[in-house]
Amino acid sequence: MEGFQLYLEECRDVVGKAQQVFRSMPNPANVAGVAAHLYYCLNHIEDGLNEFDWFTQCYEDSYIASGKEMFRKSAGLRREAQTALKTLQNVL
């Protein structure tokens, strides 16, 4: 379990750095939709990592299921961001 907790901490560091870079610059208005998808995607990843961490505290299986669901939602938001970006590229 200790190895898994270290892995979660490494993942949190990566997500934190991504959030810091994402928030360090204002988003141009024409990519606001893409940015919104990415913002919520990062938040869902963070929430999923928290769920997995809670599992390590009490071994309650529902935290694993919730974490997987957060990651599933995050993947959907990433796909939506990619689609919005492709649509924007076609317009430009």
N, CA, C and O atoms as a Tinker XYZ file with bonds, in Angstrom:
   368  protein
     1  N      0.835000   -1.192000    0.000000    73     2
     2  CA     0.000000    0.000000    0.000000    64     1     3
     3  C      0.878000    1.255000    0.000000    63     2     4     5
     4  O      0.516000    2.280000   -0.576000    81     3
     5  N      2.016000    1.156000    0.643000    73     3     6
     6  CA     2.908000    2.312000    0.700000    64     5     7
     7  C      3.356000    2.740000   -0.697000    63     6     8     9
     8  O      3.441000    3.933000   -0.987000    81     7
     9  N      3.640000    1.772000   -1.552000    73     7    10
    10  CA     4.021000    2.075000   -2.928000    64     9    11
    11  C      2.911000    2.797000   -3.678000    63    10    12    13
    12  O      3.167000    3.723000   -4.448000    81    11
    13  N      1.680000    2.366000   -3.447000    73    11    14
    14  CA     0.527000    3.007000   -4.093000    64    13    15
    15  C      0.376000    4.443000   -3.593000    63    14    16    17
    16  O      0.072000    5.343000   -4.376000    81    15
    17  N      0.581000    4.658000   -2.315000    73    15    18
    18  CA     0.476000    6.004000   -1.759000    64    17    19
    19  C      1.558000    6.916000   -2.335000    63    18    20    21
    20  O      1.297000    8.085000   -2.620000    81    19
    21  N      2.763000    6.391000   -2.507000    73    19    22
    22  CA     3.828000    7.180000   -3.133000    64    21    23
    23  C      3.476000    7.527000   -4.576000    63    22    24    25
    24  O      3.713000    8.643000   -5.037000    81    23
    25  N      2.907000    6.549000   -5.279000    73    23    26
    26  CA     2.473000    6.781000   -6.656000    64    25    27
    27  C      1.407000    7.883000   -6.710000    63    26    28    29
    28  O      1.462000    8.758000   -7.575000    81    27
    29  N      0.448000    7.840000   -5.793000    73    27    30
    30  CA    -0.587000    8.871000   -5.747000    64    29    31
    31  C      0.022000   10.246000   -5.493000    63    30    32    33
    32  O     -0.417000   11.238000   -6.075000    81    31
    33  N      1.012000   10.306000   -4.641000    73    31    34
    34  CA     1.672000   11.578000   -4.337000    64    33    35
    35  C      2.403000   12.110000   -5.569000    63    34    36    37
    36  O      2.367000   13.310000   -5.842000    81    35
    37  N      3.062000   11.225000   -6.309000    73    35    38
    38  CA     3.727000   11.630000   -7.547000    64    37    39
    39  C      2.702000   12.163000   -8.547000    63    38    40    41
    40  O      2.937000   13.171000   -9.214000    81    39
    41  N      1.574000   11.484000   -8.643000    73    39    42
    42  CA     0.509000   11.926000   -9.548000    64    41    43
    43  C     -0.017000   13.288000   -9.126000    63    42    44    45
    44  O     -0.269000   14.144000   -9.974000    81    43
    45  N     -0.185000   13.497000   -7.832000    73    43    46
    46  CA    -0.651000   14.793000   -7.330000    64    45    47
    47  C      0.327000   15.904000   -7.696000    63    46    48    49
    48  O     -0.081000   17.012000   -8.048000    81    47
    49  N      1.619000   15.600000   -7.611000    73    47    50
    50  CA     2.628000   16.588000   -7.980000    64    49    51
    51  C      2.510000   16.967000   -9.458000    63    50    52    53
    52  O      2.584000   18.143000   -9.813000    81    51
    53  N      2.326000   15.966000  -10.305000    73    51    54
    54  CA     2.195000   16.218000  -11.745000    64    53    55
    55  C      0.936000   17.039000  -12.031000    63    54    56    57
    56  O      0.980000   17.992000  -12.809000    81    55
    57  N     -0.177000   16.676000  -11.409000    73    55    58
    58  CA    -1.431000   17.409000  -11.611000    64    57    59
    59  C     -1.291000   18.839000  -11.085000    63    58    60    61
    60  O     -1.775000   19.782000  -11.711000    81    59
    61  N     -0.636000   19.000000   -9.946000    73    59    62
    62  CA    -0.426000   20.333000   -9.383000    64    61    63
    63  C      0.390000   21.209000  -10.317000    63    62    64    65
    64  O      0.078000   22.387000  -10.493000    81    63
    65  N      1.424000   20.653000  -10.913000    73    63    66
    66  CA     2.239000   21.408000  -11.868000    64    65    67
    67  C      1.422000   21.774000  -13.103000    63    66    68    69
    68  O      1.523000   22.891000  -13.611000    81    67
    69  N      0.617000   20.838000  -13.582000    73    67    70
    70  CA    -0.232000   21.113000  -14.743000    64    69    71
    71  C     -1.224000   22.231000  -14.427000    63    70    72    73
    72  O     -1.448000   23.116000  -15.253000    81    71
    73  N     -1.818000   22.192000  -13.235000    73    71    74
    74  CA    -2.762000   23.240000  -12.847000    64    73    75
    75  C     -2.062000   24.590000  -12.725000    63    74    76    77
    76  O     -2.613000   25.623000  -13.105000    81    75
    77  N     -0.850000   24.571000  -12.194000    73    75    78
    78  CA    -0.098000   25.809000  -12.048000    64    77    79
    79  C      0.210000   26.432000  -13.408000    63    78    80    81
    80  O      0.044000   27.637000  -13.593000    81    79
    81  N      0.654000   25.618000  -14.351000    73    79    82
    82  CA     0.929000   26.117000  -15.703000    64    81    83
    83  C     -0.361000   26.608000  -16.352000    63    82    84    85
    84  O     -0.376000   27.664000  -16.985000    81    83
    85  N     -1.425000   25.857000  -16.200000    73    83    86
    86  CA    -2.705000   26.210000  -16.808000    64    85    87
    87  C     -3.202000   27.554000  -16.289000    63    86    88    89
    88  O     -3.746000   28.354000  -17.050000    81    87
    89  N     -3.017000   27.799000  -15.005000    73    87    90
    90  CA    -3.522000   29.030000  -14.394000    64    89    91
    91  C     -2.555000   30.199000  -14.488000    63    90    92    93
    92  O     -2.905000   31.319000  -14.115000    81    91
    93  N     -1.341000   29.959000  -14.983000    73    91    94
    94  CA    -0.331000   31.012000  -14.999000    64    93    95
    95  C     -0.550000   32.054000  -16.087000    63    94    96    97
    96  O      0.001000   33.153000  -16.021000    81    95
    97  N     -1.354000   31.711000  -17.086000    73    95    98
    98  CA    -1.605000   32.639000  -18.191000    64    97    99
    99  C     -3.091000   32.719000  -18.463000    63    98   100   101
   100  O     -3.808000   31.726000  -18.341000    81    99
   101  N     -3.552000   33.906000  -18.835000    73    99   102
   102  CA    -4.973000   34.007000  -19.194000    64   101   103
   103  C     -5.245000   33.274000  -20.507000    63   102   104   105
   104  O     -4.391000   33.215000  -21.391000    81   103
   105  N     -6.431000   32.726000  -20.612000    73   103   106
   106  CA    -6.824000   32.017000  -21.837000    64   105   107
   107  C     -7.395000   33.015000  -22.834000    63   106   108   109
   108  O     -8.222000   33.852000  -22.471000    81   107
   109  N     -6.964000   32.931000  -24.080000    73   107   110
   110  CA    -7.593000   33.780000  -25.104000    64   109   111
   111  C     -9.080000   33.448000  -25.221000    63   110   112   113
   112  O     -9.484000   32.300000  -25.038000    81   111
   113  N     -9.872000   34.442000  -25.521000    73   111   114
   114  CA   -11.326000   34.260000  -25.577000    64   113   115
   115  C    -11.741000   33.182000  -26.580000    63   114   116   117
   116  O    -12.716000   32.468000  -26.347000    81   115
   117  N    -11.017000   33.058000  -27.682000    73   115   118
   118  CA   -11.432000   32.105000  -28.715000    64   117   119
   119  C    -11.197000   30.645000  -28.314000    63   118   120   121
   120  O    -11.699000   29.744000  -28.986000    81   119
   121  N    -10.454000   30.392000  -27.245000    73   119   122
   122  CA   -10.249000   29.022000  -26.775000    64   121   123
   123  C    -10.875000   28.795000  -25.399000    63   122   124   125
   124  O    -10.510000   27.855000  -24.693000    81   123
   125  N    -11.802000   29.644000  -25.028000    73   123   126
   126  CA   -12.428000   29.550000  -23.706000    64   125   127
   127  C    -13.109000   28.197000  -23.499000    63   126   128   129
   128  O    -13.039000   27.634000  -22.406000    81   127
   129  N    -13.757000   27.677000  -24.518000    73   127   130
   130  CA   -14.426000   26.383000  -24.396000    64   129   131
   131  C    -13.442000   25.249000  -24.165000    63   130   132   133
   132  O    -13.673000   24.376000  -23.328000    81   131
   133  N    -12.356000   25.265000  -24.904000    73   131   134
   134  CA   -11.313000   24.249000  -24.731000    64   133   135
   135  C    -10.736000   24.349000  -23.317000    63   134   136   137
   136  O    -10.554000   23.343000  -22.630000    81   135
   137  N    -10.455000   25.577000  -22.904000    73   135   138
   138  CA    -9.873000   25.805000  -21.578000    64   137   139
   139  C    -10.813000   25.322000  -20.471000    63   138   140   141
   140  O    -10.360000   24.750000  -19.479000    81   139
   141  N    -12.094000   25.544000  -20.634000    73   139   142
   142  CA   -13.060000   25.102000  -19.618000    64   141   143
   143  C    -13.046000   23.583000  -19.493000    63   142   144   145
   144  O    -13.060000   23.053000  -18.383000    81   143
   145  N    -13.019000   22.886000  -20.614000    73   143   146
   146  CA   -12.957000   21.420000  -20.579000    64   145   147
   147  C    -11.692000   20.953000  -19.864000    63   146   148   149
   148  O    -11.741000   20.037000  -19.043000    81   147
   149  N    -10.559000   21.585000  -20.176000    73   147   150
   150  CA    -9.299000   21.189000  -19.550000    64   149   151
   151  C     -9.287000   21.497000  -18.056000    63   150   152   153
   152  O     -8.762000   20.718000  -17.261000    81   151
   153  N     -9.861000   22.626000  -17.680000    73   151   154
   154  CA    -9.937000   23.010000  -16.267000    64   153   155
   155  C    -10.711000   21.950000  -15.479000    63   154   156   157
   156  O    -10.251000   21.488000  -14.435000    81   155
   157  N    -11.875000   21.572000  -15.980000    73   155   158
   158  CA   -12.684000   20.572000  -15.281000    64   157   159
   159  C    -12.039000   19.192000  -15.349000    63   158   160   161
   160  O    -12.183000   18.392000  -14.425000    81   159
   161  N    -11.335000   18.913000  -16.431000    73   159   162
   162  CA   -10.613000   17.645000  -16.561000    64   161   163
   163  C     -9.574000   17.524000  -15.448000    63   162   164   165
   164  O     -9.496000   16.490000  -14.784000    81   163
   165  N     -8.786000   18.560000  -15.241000    73   163   166
   166  CA    -7.775000   18.543000  -14.186000    64   165   167
   167  C     -8.413000   18.413000  -12.802000    63   166   168   169
   168  O     -7.894000   17.709000  -11.936000    81   167
   169  N     -9.534000   19.090000  -12.603000    73   167   170
   170  CA   -10.221000   18.993000  -11.315000    64   169   171
   171  C    -10.721000   17.574000  -11.052000    63   170   172   173
   172  O    -10.642000   17.083000   -9.926000    81   171
   173  N    -11.234000   16.920000  -12.091000    73   171   174
   174  CA   -11.718000   15.545000  -11.914000    64   173   175
   175  C    -10.550000   14.586000  -11.634000    63   174   176   177
   176  O    -10.693000   13.643000  -10.856000    81   175
   177  N     -9.420000   14.827000  -12.258000    73   175   178
   178  CA    -8.247000   13.998000  -11.974000    64   177   179
   179  C     -7.848000   14.157000  -10.511000    63   178   180   181
   180  O     -7.579000   13.174000   -9.821000    81   179
   181  N     -7.812000   15.402000  -10.048000    73   179   182
   182  CA    -7.472000   15.656000   -8.650000    64   181   183
   183  C     -8.471000   14.975000   -7.704000    63   182   184   185
   184  O     -8.075000   14.371000   -6.707000    81   183
   185  N     -9.751000   15.075000   -8.021000    73   183   186
   186  CA   -10.778000   14.427000   -7.198000    64   185   187
   187  C    -10.613000   12.910000   -7.197000    63   186   188   189
   188  O    -10.766000   12.265000   -6.160000    81   187
   189  N    -10.299000   12.343000   -8.363000    73   187   190
   190  CA   -10.086000   10.901000   -8.445000    64   189   191
   191  C     -8.902000   10.455000   -7.597000    63   190   192   193
   192  O     -8.968000    9.428000   -6.922000    81   191
   193  N     -7.829000   11.223000   -7.632000    73   191   194
   194  CA    -6.668000   10.896000   -6.803000    64   193   195
   195  C     -7.020000   10.969000   -5.323000    63   194   196   197
   196  O     -6.558000   10.146000   -4.532000    81   195
   197  N     -7.831000   11.946000   -4.948000    73   195   198
   198  CA    -8.275000   12.046000   -3.553000    64   197   199
   199  C     -9.096000   10.828000   -3.144000    63   198   200   201
   200  O     -8.939000   10.310000   -2.038000    81   199
   201  N     -9.967000   10.374000   -4.033000    73   199   202
   202  CA   -10.770000    9.183000   -3.742000    64   201   203
   203  C     -9.869000    7.970000   -3.514000    63   202   204   205
   204  O    -10.077000    7.203000   -2.574000    81   203
   205  N     -8.865000    7.800000   -4.381000    73   203   206
   206  CA    -7.944000    6.681000   -4.220000    64   205   207
   207  C     -7.162000    6.796000   -2.912000    63   206   208   209
   208  O     -6.901000    5.795000   -2.245000    81   207
   209  N     -6.792000    8.019000   -2.555000    73   207   210
   210  CA    -6.082000    8.220000   -1.297000    64   209   211
   211  C     -6.963000    7.856000   -0.108000    63   210   212   213
   212  O     -6.491000    7.243000    0.849000    81   211
   213  N     -8.238000    8.230000   -0.162000    73   211   214
   214  CA    -9.160000    7.870000    0.925000    64   213   215
   215  C     -9.286000    6.357000    1.053000    63   214   216   217
   216  O     -9.434000    5.826000    2.154000    81   215
   217  N     -9.224000    5.670000   -0.084000    73   215   218
   218  CA    -9.254000    4.209000   -0.033000    64   217   219
   219  C     -8.092000    3.676000    0.809000    63   218   220   221
   220  O     -8.261000    2.733000    1.582000    81   219
   221  N     -6.916000    4.284000    0.655000    73   219   222
   222  CA    -5.753000    3.804000    1.405000    64   221   223
   223  C     -5.911000    4.019000    2.909000    63   222   224   225
   224  O     -5.211000    3.387000    3.700000    81   223
   225  N     -6.820000    4.899000    3.308000    73   223   226
   226  CA    -7.019000    5.175000    4.724000    64   225   227
   227  C     -7.972000    4.181000    5.395000    63   226   228   229
   228  O     -7.838000    3.885000    6.583000    81   227
   229  N     -8.942000    3.668000    4.613000    73   227   230
   230  CA    -9.957000    2.822000    5.262000    64   229   231
   231  C    -10.326000    1.562000    4.471000    63   230   232   233
   232  O    -11.127000    0.753000    4.940000    81   231
   233  N     -9.753000    1.389000    3.279000    73   231   234
   234  CA   -10.006000    0.202000    2.460000    64   233   235
   235  C    -11.485000    0.031000    2.094000    63   234   236   237
   236  O    -11.960000   -1.093000    1.930000    81   235
   237  N    -12.190000    1.120000    1.970000    73   235   238
   238  CA   -13.597000    1.102000    1.553000    64   237   239
   239  C    -13.636000    1.092000    0.021000    63   238   240   241
   240  O    -13.176000    2.038000   -0.618000    81   239
   241  N    -14.182000    0.027000   -0.563000    73   239   242
   242  CA   -14.185000   -0.155000   -2.015000    64   241   243
   243  C    -14.903000    0.959000   -2.775000    63   242   244   245
   244  O    -14.601000    1.210000   -3.942000    81   243
   245  N    -15.835000    1.614000   -2.131000    73   243   246
   246  CA   -16.581000    2.671000   -2.827000    64   245   247
   247  C    -15.662000    3.805000   -3.268000    63   246   248   249
   248  O    -15.955000    4.490000   -4.248000    81   247
   249  N    -14.554000    4.012000   -2.556000    73   247   250
   250  CA   -13.613000    5.067000   -2.957000    64   249   251
   251  C    -12.910000    4.712000   -4.268000    63   250   252   253
   252  O    -12.609000    5.593000   -5.074000    81   251
   253  N    -12.654000    3.435000   -4.476000    73   251   254
   254  CA   -12.055000    2.997000   -5.739000    64   253   255
   255  C    -13.046000    3.232000   -6.876000    63   254   256   257
   256  O    -12.673000    3.738000   -7.934000    81   255
   257  N    -14.289000    2.870000   -6.661000    73   255   258
   258  CA   -15.310000    3.076000   -7.690000    64   257   259
   259  C    -15.480000    4.555000   -7.994000    63   258   260   261
   260  O    -15.595000    4.942000   -9.157000    81   259
   261  N    -15.498000    5.376000   -6.969000    73   259   262
   262  CA   -15.647000    6.823000   -7.178000    64   261   263
   263  C    -14.441000    7.392000   -7.908000    63   262   264   265
   264  O    -14.591000    8.235000   -8.793000    81   263
   265  N    -13.245000    6.938000   -7.544000    73   263   266
   266  CA   -12.034000    7.399000   -8.219000    64   265   267
   267  C    -12.034000    7.040000   -9.697000    63   266   268   269
   268  O    -11.675000    7.856000  -10.546000    81   267
   269  N    -12.442000    5.800000   -9.996000    73   267   270
   270  CA   -12.541000    5.375000  -11.400000    64   269   271
   271  C    -13.542000    6.233000  -12.159000    63   270   272   273
   272  O    -13.306000    6.593000  -13.312000    81   271
   273  N    -14.658000    6.563000  -11.517000    73   271   274
   274  CA   -15.679000    7.388000  -12.160000    64   273   275
   275  C    -15.140000    8.789000  -12.443000    63   274   276   277
   276  O    -15.416000    9.360000  -13.498000    81   275
   277  N    -14.381000    9.339000  -11.512000    73   275   278
   278  CA   -13.781000   10.660000  -11.733000    64   277   279
   279  C    -12.820000   10.621000  -12.911000    63   278   280   281
   280  O    -12.788000   11.547000  -13.721000    81   279
   281  N    -12.037000    9.552000  -13.008000    73   279   282
   282  CA   -11.110000    9.419000  -14.124000    64   281   283
   283  C    -11.867000    9.228000  -15.439000    63   282   284   285
   284  O    -11.446000    9.743000  -16.474000    81   283
   285  N    -12.975000    8.492000  -15.404000    73   283   286
   286  CA   -13.783000    8.308000  -16.614000    64   285   287
   287  C    -14.326000    9.651000  -17.091000    63   286   288   289
   288  O    -14.285000    9.960000  -18.281000    81   287
   289  N    -14.836000   10.447000  -16.148000    73   287   290
   290  CA   -15.344000   11.774000  -16.506000    64   289   291
   291  C    -14.226000   12.659000  -17.041000    63   290   292   293
   292  O    -14.425000   13.420000  -17.988000    81   291
   293  N    -13.065000   12.556000  -16.437000    73   291   294
   294  CA   -11.920000   13.339000  -16.883000    64   293   295
   295  C    -11.537000   12.986000  -18.325000    63   294   296   297
   296  O    -11.239000   13.867000  -19.132000    81   295
   297  N    -11.551000   11.706000  -18.629000    73   295   298
   298  CA   -11.227000   11.269000  -19.996000    64   297   299
   299  C    -12.247000   11.811000  -20.990000    63   298   300   301
   300  O    -11.889000   12.202000  -22.101000    81   299
   301  N    -13.509000   11.834000  -20.596000    73   299   302
   302  CA   -14.542000   12.401000  -21.467000    64   301   303
   303  C    -14.331000   13.886000  -21.696000    63   302   304   305
   304  O    -14.499000   14.375000  -22.813000    81   303
   305  N    -13.966000   14.599000  -20.655000    73   303   306
   306  CA   -13.698000   16.031000  -20.798000    64   305   307
   307  C    -12.485000   16.288000  -21.672000    63   306   308   309
   308  O    -12.458000   17.259000  -22.428000    81   307
   309  N    -11.486000   15.429000  -21.575000    73   307   310
   310  CA   -10.307000   15.563000  -22.442000    64   309   311
   311  C    -10.701000   15.371000  -23.901000    63   310   312   313
   312  O    -10.249000   16.112000  -24.775000    81   311
   313  N    -11.545000   14.373000  -24.161000    73   311   314
   314  CA   -12.013000   14.149000  -25.537000    64   313   315
   315  C    -12.821000   15.346000  -26.037000    63   314   316   317
   316  O    -12.684000   15.753000  -27.191000    81   315
   317  N    -13.661000   15.908000  -25.168000    73   315   318
   318  CA   -14.436000   17.089000  -25.551000    64   317   319
   319  C    -13.520000   18.268000  -25.851000    63   318   320   321
   320  O    -13.783000   19.033000  -26.779000    81   319
   321  N    -12.448000   18.425000  -25.079000    73   319   322
   322  CA   -11.482000   19.497000  -25.328000    64   321   323
   323  C    -10.794000   19.286000  -26.673000    63   322   324   325
   324  O    -10.591000   20.238000  -27.426000    81   323
   325  N    -10.439000   18.046000  -26.971000    73   323   326
   326  CA    -9.798000   17.751000  -28.252000    64   325   327
   327  C    -10.738000   18.049000  -29.418000    63   326   328   329
   328  O    -10.322000   18.609000  -30.433000    81   327
   329  N    -11.994000   17.676000  -29.267000    73   327   330
   330  CA   -12.986000   17.940000  -30.318000    64   329   331
   331  C    -13.185000   19.435000  -30.501000    63   330   332   333
   332  O    -13.243000   19.924000  -31.629000    81   331
   333  N    -13.291000   20.161000  -29.401000    73   331   334
   334  CA   -13.469000   21.617000  -29.480000    64   333   335
   335  C    -12.259000   22.270000  -30.130000    63   334   336   337
   336  O    -12.412000   23.221000  -30.896000    81   335
   337  N    -11.066000   21.778000  -29.841000    73   335   338
   338  CA    -9.862000   22.326000  -30.443000    64   337   339
   339  C     -9.825000   22.048000  -31.945000    63   338   340   341
   340  O     -9.452000   22.923000  -32.727000    81   339
   341  N    -10.208000   20.840000  -32.353000    73   339   342
   342  CA   -10.236000   20.513000  -33.784000    64   341   343
   343  C    -11.263000   21.399000  -34.502000    63   342   344   345
   344  O    -11.008000   21.882000  -35.605000    81   343
   345  N    -12.406000   21.604000  -33.879000    73   343   346
   346  CA   -13.426000   22.468000  -34.466000    64   345   347
   347  C    -12.897000   23.880000  -34.609000    63   346   348   349
   348  O    -13.113000   24.520000  -35.638000    81   347
   349  N    -12.219000   24.369000  -33.609000    73   347   350
   350  CA   -11.628000   25.714000  -33.657000    64   349   351
   351  C    -10.579000   25.815000  -34.748000    63   350   352   353
   352  O    -10.515000   26.820000  -35.455000    81   351
   353  N     -9.763000   24.793000  -34.893000    73   351   354
   354  CA    -8.727000   24.789000  -35.935000    64   353   355
   355  C     -9.353000   24.806000  -37.322000    63   354   356   357
   356  O     -8.823000   25.446000  -38.230000    81   355
   357  N    -10.475000   24.113000  -37.499000    73   355   358
   358  CA   -11.141000   24.097000  -38.799000    64   357   359
   359  C    -11.727000   25.454000  -39.131000    63   358   360   361
   360  O    -11.786000   25.836000  -40.300000    81   359
   361  N    -12.164000   26.193000  -38.109000    73   359   362
   362  CA   -12.746000   27.515000  -38.328000    64   361   363
   363  C    -11.662000   28.513000  -38.703000    63   362   364   365
   364  O    -11.871000   29.385000  -39.546000    81   363
   365  N    -10.504000   28.378000  -38.071000    73   363   366
   366  CA    -9.400000   29.300000  -38.346000    64   365   367
   367  C     -8.756000   28.916000  -39.638000    63   366   368
   368  O     -7.799000   29.561000  -40.066000    81   367
